[in-house]
Amino acid sequence: MTATQNVVLEAPTSLEELWLPFTANKAFKKAPRLLGASHGMYYTSTDGRTILDGCAGLWCVNAGHGREPIVRAIAETAANLDFAPAFQMGHPLSFGLATELAKLLPGDIDHVFFANSGSEAVDSALKIVLAYWRARGQPDRVRFVGRQRAYHGVGFGGISVGGIPYTRAAFAAQLLPQVDHLPHTHGIAENFFSRGQPLQGANLADELETIVAQHGAETIAAVIVEPVAGSTGVLVPPVGYLERLRAICDKHGIILIFDEVITGFGRTGAAFAAQRFDVMPDMMTVAKGLTNGAVPMGAVGVRHEIYETIVEATASGIEFFHGYTYSGHPLASAAGLATLKIYKDEGLFERAAELAPYFEDAVHSLRGLPNVIDIRNLGLVAGVELESRAGKPGARGLDALVNCFNEGLLIRVTGDIVALSPPLIIEKGQIDHLVELLGGVLRDLG
């Protein structure tokens, strides 16, 4: 099934007016890469070429492109209820989606606050944490602990707790002041070319004890981590690492937030990474796969006790002064409901778990190719790390992205790391084709 079944959009007459995000705009506009249609596992470029989607769009199209139930739900809702305010009002679809999402969320995370992206979900989560500690009578708990090389979106809160150097450096003077960072878990030589969780590095979680000793647990509001760090290049947690973080947070009464914007909705072979690793956070942020990428939406899931504490602390009136014009938007809610039904009806989370060993073998077959210095994987996500060119970090990775696109494969790169996260509907033959295309590019890359 290819995108040739769709009407392909024509290339724009002008590229000048649009400022693309996270893009080298001058270089792109000299040689643009334009997508004009999508269906199933494939895009079609505006010049008519079929492009195998190796990264689910941008980590988000987990159920594949152009799914008819999602398209129909959006169209019918647009005709019936195009917009409804979320301030002092509501509509059935957002309540329905919150109910269905709460059924999927782990443990006693059973309340949902809607945003419009992963970035907004993270900033909302940080505000919820601060509101919670004020309601608990502990207003001095304002310090957050993130992790080096973490990505938590592009809001000032998310950049502050995030740990990717180039995003922090651009706005360093305006970041939140009371933030610490745990060390990342990458670069341990014994872990290179690990299949699944690496064995070394659980002890790195103990740095949280050092931070507690330095500042006092009574000042720390929350720890936020990605269970599998995605945008920094697919960093899989070592065996015992997340369990250790959970234990230290429990010991000191610190809230643990899992940012599952990427890992949520089947990517690791379970509904959420929390279930895959059997480590329960107090809060979660989700987005991307929530609506299959069809309409922007994010959400924060919180434990019942957190919601009740904030709401009951206010005798009357507004309990939490935060929200967005488009929180729980009708079209996004309709898309979310249709998406969650597809996941359930087609067993896509279970399918990802079943395909994971085949995907693992296929990806690790790239070991030994020129400049491949590490491969790591979990579920249907993998990172292929390339050696950087002398004095030109990121150049080899960008060339890999461009050359793959020219050969008919869409990948994601972070610096010199290729990230693969195909839609969960991928077939074994398409996995083989993906690896064949990527391998051919890497052999000729130089």
Helices and strands as residue ranges (DSSP letters): G 3-5, H 25-30, E 35-39, E 42-45, E 50-53, H 56-59, H 68-80, H 92-104, E 109-115, H 118-135, E 143-147, H 156-161, H 165-169, G 172-174, E 179-182, G 189-191, G 202-206, H 207-215, G 217-219, E 220-225, H 241-252, E 255-259, H 273-277, E 283-286, G 288-290, E 298-303, H 304-312, H 330-345, H 348-364, E 372-378, E 381-386, H 395-407, E 409-410, E 412-414, E 417-420, H 428-445
